[in-house]
Structures are given as structure tokens and as C-alpha cells.
Amino acid sequence: MESSIWSPISGGISSPDGFLAAGISAGLKPSAKKDLALLYAPEGSCCSGTFTKSVARAYCVDLCIDRLKVSKGKIRAVVINSGHANACTGGRGKIDSEIITHEIAKRMGLSDVEVLICSTGVIGEPIPLERVNSHLDLLIKSLEKNVYLDAANAILTTDLKVKQIAYEAVLGGRRICIGGMAKGSGMIHPSMATMLSYITCDVGVDQELWSDMIKRVANSSFNAITVDGDTSTNDTFLAFSSGRQLDQRFLSTLEEGLHLTAQYLAKSIARDGEGANCLLEIKVDGAQSDLDAHLKARTIASSSLVKTAVHGSDPNWGRIIAALGCAGEHFNLSDVTLWIGPYEIFANGVPLDFDRQIVSNFMKARLQGKYLMDDLISIRLRIGIGKGSATAWGCDLSDQYVRINADYTT
């Protein structure tokens, strides 16, 4: 989504007025990298979230869901540990999550229900409780306006790049800021994936209205990416609003900024997929509904055969059509037209005579452009005359992905 109103600025999760962040090393990772983060929201903030649908979810997810309900969204702090998912750890997972949030609340003069916890890392690994608790004073003391990069680094696991962004706009004569950070690289197929993401905004919005906005934002961003088709036990997306309310006529523009922020973070996750060399964008239009277009786009983006063809710079359009054919509602193949980048490959149900080498070279150049941010391979399909459209993002599937995950715990 593009907008002429919102401009990217230097900053991250604590850029909006009133928000603070911290990120330290508590010795949770053998690497001694930063591994414990804290996000602090101003009094009166409203928080909403979306979470993993996994039945095997970590207790921290249940804690977040329950406390958002009990507090009616009045959340003041989120503590995030990386390196240990604290999922599938039995009763200990519950006890440790509650102890850590209680200790944070006690030190900050908050009630327990105002504090959330998110964990990420290896499933089955409990949080080193004493190590975390012994670093909480330092974590709280480290809260500042301008250390958003520390926080964004502290939540990473197998990520190769930090993921953060901030945007600003002037609405009704008032400067508005939105900040965000995220982590995710593998086990990404959100409904939600091993993904943590956070957005802050210095506009006050009614909780019910804010929750509706955040659901729509999640569907157009974090629920529109895939790396490997696997979902996780800990996926969490939390969004905070705080401050004076806007005139109702500016709310749609505010939501545009939220979509822009979330899509930037989501694409950063897909672009940083484990072993990935390119960002894969699938656009579907002409569908019977947006929901049908979304399902079709995500199915293609998650196809292992499509992803390996992209990795090999192989314009194997048959794999794309095959993936399209097993997703969502019925369509007429004779209505389908397909483009890879600017090249029309398949039109009105019939393959075209195209120069495979030229298209392959186009794909290869994008695969080699990863570190120049010129790595986008776009696949577009028009499947009929319906009004439904959607975009999904993924990445190529390389042998490096297998190596990373074959050795993940050893």
C-alpha cells in the first residue's frame, strides 16, 4: 500500500509520543547478544492484538489474551525474551510467565494485568527465570526514547536483519507518528507464525474501533506472508494507541498508516526468510471476493514448487497455475492471465510463446539483488472479472533453508 500522506522517518517502536523501549543482554543466548526487551506505553493507552491459532500455543499467548480482556485493553508494558519459546513446558511455562510479569509490575507500580509477556526461541525451552529476574532492574532502568534499535535487536532469533520502521503525517494540523518493530525469519505462515510484531501510535482510539482496525491491518500484512508454510506456538501482534483522539474524518488515513507500517514489517519478515534470496510478491485480481483472492495468493506464495522454481530462476508457469487451481473458489481457466514481472506468460487460459531465457535472466537479477533491496519478483494473475483482489508475500526456497533448520538445536 502506498500513501502520499505518510513519510518514513528515522526511528522505531518508541518514536510516537510517550512510548519508551529497552533492550539488553540478560545472558539468555550463548552469543551474549541482546535478548530481553521491554516496551512501555503511556497511561491511558489502548492495546489490541492478534495471536497464533495453534492449539499447542505457549502460555504467554494465553496470558496476553486473558489480560487484554480483563484490562479492557489498558496495557502499560510488554516484556519480550528471545532464545526460549517457553512453549510446551508444562506448568512451568505458566508459572514463569506470571512471575516475570509480576516482578515487572511490582517494580513499575503497575497491576499484574497491565503487563504482558512474549517469548520466542526454541520450543520446549523454558525461560531461565533467575537470569531474567536478576536483570529486570537494569531492563527498566534502560527504558529510553531513543534506544528503539536495542529493543528491535533484543527480540531477534534466526533473523539476519533488524526489522523496524517509523512513519509520520500531519492530520488536522497535528503531527502523528506510528512506530513498529518485528521479528521473524522461519516457521512463517501466519494465521498467525514464529513472528512477534509491535506497533505504537500517538493517537487515542476507542478500544472496539481500534481492535477492528488492527484485525484488518493483520489480515493485509502479517496474515499475508509465508516463508515455509509452518505456523508457530508463540505468534503475537500487539498494537498500541495513545494520546488525543482524531477527528473522525481522519481515521481512514490513520488506518492507511497502520497498514503501511504493518506491511513494511511483514515484507521485511518475508524478505529475511531463512536462506531466502528474494522477496516474492503474488497479486491476484478478478476474483469473486477479496477473501478468495487472498487465499489464492497465499496458496501460490506458499507452494514449495513455486518457491524452488523462483530460487532456480525458472519461469515454470505450470507450477503457479497448479497452485492456483487448488485454492479457494472455482474459477474458469480460460479467464486466467499470468505475468512474471513485466512479462506476460499465459493469457486467457493459453500459454504464450515467450523467451524463457529473458524471463529467467530477469528473475536471476532479482535473486542477486537481495542486499540492494532490488530483490522483488512479482507474479500477477488476473483470474476473471470479479472485484476481489489481494496481495501475498513470500520468498524463494533454498538449500540454505534446509541447512539452517536441520541444525537448529544442535
N, C-alpha and C positions, 0 to 999 in steps of 0.2 A: 504494500500500500504506500502511495506517495502522497505527500501533502506539502503545499507551498507555505502553510502556516507554521509548521513545526520545524525548528532548526536544531541540528545536533550541536551540543556544546561539550566542552571538557568537563568530565565529571562522571558520577555513577550513582549508586544507590542512595547516598546521603546528600545529593545535590538539592532536592526540594527543601524548602524552609522547615527547620525544626527537627530534621532527622539526623541521627548520628550513627556511626558504624565503627567497628573494630575488627581486627584480625591479627591473631598471634599464633605462635608455635607453643603448644602445650605438651609436645613430645608424644603426640598420638601416632605420628608417622615416623618410621625409621629414618626417613630422609631429613628430618628436622625442619621440613618446610612448614609454612603456616597451616594450621589445621583446626583452629577454633575461631569462630566468628560470632559477632553479636550485632544485631540491628535494633536500634532504639527509636521508637516513634513518639511524637508529642502527645501530651494529654488530649483526650477527646478524639484521637484517631479512630478510623473505622477500618477494619480488616476483613477481607473476604478471601476465600481460597478454593482451589480445586485440587483433587488428590487422585492417587492411584486407585484403580478399581480392583486391584489384586486382592484375593481372599487371603493370601499369605502376607499381607502388609505388616510393616513394622508398627510397634505400639506407638511410636512418635506420631504416626499419621492419625491413629485413633485419638490421641491426646489433643492434637490440633483441631480435629473435627469437633470433639466434645467441648473444648474450651471456647471455640468460636461460637458455638451455640449458647453455652451458659453465659458468656460475657456479652452476647449480642454484638459480637464483632469488635468490642472495645479491648484490643490487644495493644500492649505497650512494648514488648520485647520478644525477639526471636533469637535463640542461641542455636548455632549450627556447628556440628562436629563432622569432620571428614576423616576417612580411613576405616571407620567401623559403622556398618549399617545398623547394628543393634536390632536386626530383624531375625525372627526365628530363634530367639534366645530364651524362650520361655518366660517365666515370671520375672526373671531378672531384667528383661527389657523394659517392662512396665515400671519396676521399682527404680531403676537407674534414671529413666526419663523424668520421673516425678521428683526424685531427689535433686537432680541438677536444676530443674526449673524452680523448685522451692528455694534452693540456695541463691539463685539469681534474684528471685522475687524478694527474698529477705534482705539482700544487700542493697536493692534498689528501691525499697519501700513500696513494693507493689504487692498485689494479691497473686496467689499462685495462678489463678485463671487468666491473668493478664500476660502470662509468659508462655511461649510456645517453644518447642524444640524440633529440629530437623536433623536427621543423621544420614550419612552417605558413606559407602565403602563396601567392604566385603560382607556378604550375607552370612549370618551366623556368628559374626564377631561382635561381642559385647563392648560397650564403651568402657575404657579404663577409668572408672569412676573417680578414684582418688586423684589421679593425674589431672582430670578435668577440674574437680573441685578445688584443687590446690592452685589452679591458675585463674579462677574466677575473679579474684580481686584485681589481678593485672588486666584481665579482659575488660572489666568495667572501667578501670582507670584509663584504658586505652581508647575509650569512646571519643571520637572527634568528628568534625565536619568533613575534613579533607583526607581521611585515610580509607576512602572507599576502595582503593586498589588493594589494600591489605585484606579487607573483608572478602573481596571478589577472589583473591588468591587462596584464602583460607578454606573455601568451600570446594576446591577442585579435587578430583581424584586422578583418573587417567587422562584428563583434559591436557591438551598441548598448549592451549591458549586461554587467557583470561577472557571472560565474556561480560562486558558491562557497557552501559550507554546512558546518556542523558540528553533530553530534548527540552527546548523552551519555546514558548509562544506568548504573544500578548493578546489577551482576550478581555474585552470590555475595559481596556486601559490598564490591565493588570498583568504583570509577568507571572506566568505559570510555568512550573518545572515538573518534569517527570523523569525519574531515575530508575535504573534497573540493573540487576546482575543475575547470572545464571551459571549453572554447571551442568555438564552432560557431554558424553562422548560415545559411550557404548551402552548397550541394553536400552536403546531408544526406540520406542514405538508408542508414544503416549496415548493413553486413554486412562490415563496419562503415561513413564519410563525412568531409567536412573537419571532423573532430572530434578534439580532444585532450581526454582526461579522466584525472583522477588521484584516487585515494582513498588515505587513510592511516588506520591503525588501531593503537592501542596494546595489541593482544592478539597474542601469538605463536601461529601456527597452522602445523601441518605443511604443507610445500610442496604435496604432492599434494592434500591436503584443501582447502587454500587455493585452488589452481588450479581445482578442481571448483566451489567456491563462486563464484569470480569469473566462470566461464563462465555459470553460472546467473544471476548478477547482470546480466551484459552482455545476456543474452537478454531479460530482463524490463525493460530500461531503454534502453540505447544502441542495441540492435538492435530496438527497438520504436518508433523515431521516424523521421519523414521530413519534409523540407521541400520538396524539389524532385525527388526520385527519382534524383538523381545521387550516385554514390559517388566517393570521392577516392583519392588516391595515398598519403596520409600518416596515415590514421586510426590512432589508438593509444589504448588504455585500459590504464593501469597501476595496480595496486593493491598497497599495501604493508601487511604485518602485522609488528608488532614488540612485544616485551615478553614478560611471563609468559603462559603458556598458561592457558586457562579450563578449568574442569570441563566434561566432555563434554556434560552436560545443558544447558549454556548456549549451545552452538554454534548451535542453531537460532535463538535470539534474536539472537545476533551477526549471523547471516546476514540476519535481518529488518532490522537496522540498516543493513547494506550495501545491501540492496535499496532501502530508504528513501532513503539518500543518493544512490545512482545514479539513481533515478527522479526525484528533485528536480532533479538536474543535467540529465538527459535532457529533462525537460519545460521546463527553462529554455532549452535549446537550441532546442526546437521553438517555444516562445513568442517567442523572439528571431529567428525565421526572417526572412530578408531580405524587407523590405516587408510583414511579417505584421502583422495587427491582432488576431488571436485565437489561442488555443490550442484545437486541435481534438482531442477525445478520442473514440476509437472503441472500444466494448466489444462483444465478440461472445461469446455463451454458447450452450449447447446443441449445440456442435459435437461431432464424433466423437472429437476429441483436442485437447489444448492446442495442438499444433503446427498443426493445421488452423485452429483459431480465430485463432492468431497470424498466419498467412498471410492469412486473410480480413480481419482488422482492418487489417493494414498495407497491403493492396491498396486498401482503401477510403480510408485516410488519405493515400495517395499519388496517388489519382486526380485529375488536373488538373480534370476536370469537376466533381467533388465540391468541390474546393478553391475553384474560381471561383464555384460556386453559394453556398458559405458566405460568400465575400467580398461577394457581392451580396445577402446576407440572403434568399436564395431557397430555400425548403423544397422543392427539387426532388428528391423521394424516389426518382424513377426512376433518377437517376444513382447513387444509393447502391446500389440493388438491382442495377443493371447491373454495377457494380464487384464486388459480392458474387458475382455469377454467374460471373465469370471467374477466381475464386481458389480454389485448394485442392480438396478432395474434393467429391464430389457431395452435394447436399442437396435436399430437397423444398421447392419454393417455397411450397407450401401450409402449411408449418410455420413460415414466417418472419413475425415481428412486428418492427416498427421504431418507435423513438421518437426524436424530436429534442428534446433537453431533457426536460421533463416531458410532452410532447405525443405521444400515440400517433397515428401517421400511417398505418400499414399493419399489418394483422392477419390472420394465418392465410392469407397469400397474396392478400389482397384489400385494395385501397386504401380508406381510411376517408374519410368526409365531415368534413374538419376546416377550421377557419378559417385560411386561408393568411396573412391579414394579422396575426393574433395571433402565429402562429409566426414570421413574418418580423420582427415587432417584437421578439420575444424574441431572435432572432439579432442584430438590429441593435444592441440594447442591449449585448450581449456584445462586439460589434466595437468599440463606443465605450468599453468598459471596460478597454482594454488597460493603461493606466497606473494603474488602480485594482486590478489583479490580479483583476478580476471579468470576465475575458475568456474563460472556458471555455465552449465549445459542445460538449455531449456528444451523441453519436449512439450509440444502443444497439440491438443486434439480437439476438433470440433466434431461432435457426435450427433448433431441433429439441429432442430430449430427451436428447442426449448430455451427457457430463460435462465436455467440453472448453470452456475459456474463456480469453480473453486480452484485453489492452488495448493499443492503439497510440495514439501521439500524433503530431499534425501541426499544420498551420496553414493559414490561408487563402492563396490565391494572388492577389496584387495586381499592378497595373500597375507599382508601385514596384519589385517584384522584377525586372521586365524592365529598368527603367532602371538599377538598381544593377549588374546583370550585363552589360548592353550596354556600359557604360563602365568595366568593372572594371580593365583595364590601360591605359586611355587617359585 
